[in-house]
C-alpha cells in the first residue's frame, strides 16, 4: 500500500480520536513533505535509511514557507523545526507498526538531532509599557488592546483568543472560561484588574452583545469572529508599530508565564492557568525566570548597595 493512502488513514484515525483540526492540519502538511520526499513509495519499501535520508534532507534544505512567513532565500530550517517534523513522522511510523503495516520499529534506530539550548526571549516591562502606550480609545484599538492583554497578561493561546465568546467573560469573578482548549479540556483563567477594565470598556462601548448575532468576543470589522490569521495580523501590526524585532503570540504567552514566576507565582497554579497536562512543561519557565531575575542582581548586591549609599567608595 502507498504511503499517501496510509497517511490518509492515519489522519482519519486522528479525527476519530478527537484531535483538533489544527493538529490534523499540521500532520497533513508535515507528512505531505515526507511522502513527497519518498516519491510515495509502497510501505514495504520504508526503511531506516530512507527515514534518515529524509532527516538529512530537512537539515540541508531551505526553509519551508507557511501562512505567516515565506522565509528568506537561503534560510535553513532550525533544528527545533527539524525535530518537530521528525516527531510527526515518528508518530506516523509508530501508527504503521501498531496497525501491522510494518514489522519493525524503524524509528528506534533514528536519533533526534541535537539542538542548541538557547535562552527564550521575553518582553521586558519597558517593552510591555511601550505597547500599552500605543493604544487609544477608538473601537479597533480597544479591541486590539484586549487581544494583547489576553496573551501577555492572561497567557491565552492564539486559538483560545479566537474561540472566546462574550458569555465566557465573567467580570464579576474576574475570570475567563476557556472551552474545549488543547486536549478538549475546559478551564478558568483569572484576569487582572487592568485586563478586566479593558474588557469592560470594549464590551460596553463597542462589543454590545445584542448588536450582532455573532457570539464571538473579538469581532473583525465585518462583525465576524476573528480567525487565527486575523489575530496574528493584529500582533504583526503592533510589532511594526513599536519596532520590536521579535513579537508574536507565542512570545506573549512565554512572557506571561515567565513573568508570572518572576512576580511570585508558583508553577502549580501556572500549570492550571496555561492548561498544561504535564507539570514539567512549566518547569522551563521557572528556569527562565531565574535567568531573567539575575539581571536584577544589583537590587540584592551588597557591594552595589554600599557604593550607591557611600560616595567615598570609589570603584
VENDA-V640548 format. One line per field, one symbol per residue. phi: phi as a letter, one per 20 degrees, with the letter a starting at -180 (. if undefined). Layout:
phi->???
//
This chain:
phi->.ffffffffffffffffnfffffffffgfffffffffellffgfefbffffffffffffdffgefcfdbendgnfdfffffgfffffffggfffffffdnecdcegffddefffcfeefffcfffffffffffeecefgfffffffffffeedcmffgffffefdgfeedffdlccedelfgnldebddfcffffgfffffffeecdfgeebffegfddffemcgfegfffffffffffffemffcabgffffgfgfffffgeofdffffgfffnefdfffefffffffffffffdfffdffffffffecfffdc
//
